[in-house]
Amino acid sequence: MKVRELMAQLYKANPDDLVVVSESDGASPLYSVEEMVYEPDSTWFGYLHIRELTDELRAQRYSEEDLCPDGEDCVALWPIN
């Protein structure tokens, strides 16, 4: 993803959301940006959850158990690998 594409996607996001980077081994180009919910496990690590359960996600077998009502809204940056 180019900076221009990242800027366009971040422009649509809530500026008060936390930014979370998905981990990978080594370096990898950015693949996607997704609005999610972050559940911290420590000060340096946590888990990502879907923000809202849609019909499309239900069709993919997501359920209410995949939501995290006590988490913090975030923008997740996902690498290709």
NORGIFEN-V460994 format. One record per helix or strand of 2 or more residues. SS is the DSSP state (h for helix, s for strand). FROM is the first residue (numbers start at 1). LEN is the number of residues. Records with the same first field share a line. If there is no record, write none. Layout:
# NORGIFEN-V460994
SS: FROM-LEN, FROM-LEN
This chain:
# NORGIFEN-V460994
h: 3-10, 55-5, 64-3
s: 18-4, 30-11, 46-4, 72-8
